[in-house]
């Protein structure tokens, strides 16, 4: 029996994204044509309208509309090669413009003009917004991760803690970690294994100025859900420093030097 592939994209945080990694992933999606793409939150960064920037210079440095045009262009690039279902969950960064209005200009908030789906033209791009805890595969729910409190420093364990609360396998972003953590529950014949799946990030860490004083336990990557009739298998995909990654024994997007010493992108090749 064949399985359906859902590609899970988390924490791109445009314009702090790793352009090579995102470009390689978009190319993979265009070539592979998975059953579905789920952008699981924090596609945008929106640094200016945030509680961290309030009453600082950063509040005035960035333009939400200009940033949105760049994010919209990145989604257009995805749509150039992929016409299948694209679904989107709002992350805590994505909702910053709307939340900013709600807190500081409530008379304007009802317009929805600064909701992320309007800013990025989801209607024109045919992108569906999902609510938190939507079922995305048999026995699996998706969330960005900010909806329920509690973070673990150990990759995969934050999602595992949500499994215990929701009694479902959980796929999520938010932590910037890329790992699967199983949780076996029940007794006797009723024992079953549920999975907490955190799907990494696609940021360029160098652009994240707040990391300048330390190293975060983050893993760059994305996720795959391989969906059958009754269940789904979580598969983390790790992105290398050059933006390449391996799927099913094939490396995608690697860069190497040619005979003239220039860097060129090699064709996809099987991993030895």
QUICORNOR-V397179 format. One record per run of one state. SS is the DSSP state (a for helix, b for strand, c for the rest). FROM is the first residue (numbers start at 0). LEN is the number of residues. Records with the same first field share a line. If there is no record, write none. Layout:
# QUICORNOR-V397179
SS = FROM-LEN / FROM-LEN
This chain:
# QUICORNOR-V397179
c = 0-3 / 9-4 / 14-2 / 17-1 / 32-3 / 39-4 / 44-13 / 61-2 / 81-3 / 89-6 / 104-1 / 109-6 / 119-2 / 125-1 / 130-3 / 137-2 / 143-13 / 166-2 / 172-5 / 185-2 / 190-1 / 199-1 / 201-1 / 203-1 / 207-1 / 211-8 / 227-4 / 239-5 / 247-2 / 252-2 / 257-5 / 265-3 / 270-2
b = 3-6 / 13-1 / 16-1 / 35-4 / 43-1 / 84-5 / 126-4 / 133-4 / 139-4 / 168-4 / 177-8 / 191-8 / 200-1 / 202-1 / 219-8 / 231-8 / 244-3 / 249-3 / 254-3 / 262-3 / 268-2
a = 18-14 / 57-4 / 63-18 / 95-9 / 105-4 / 115-4 / 121-4 / 156-10 / 187-3 / 204-3 / 208-3
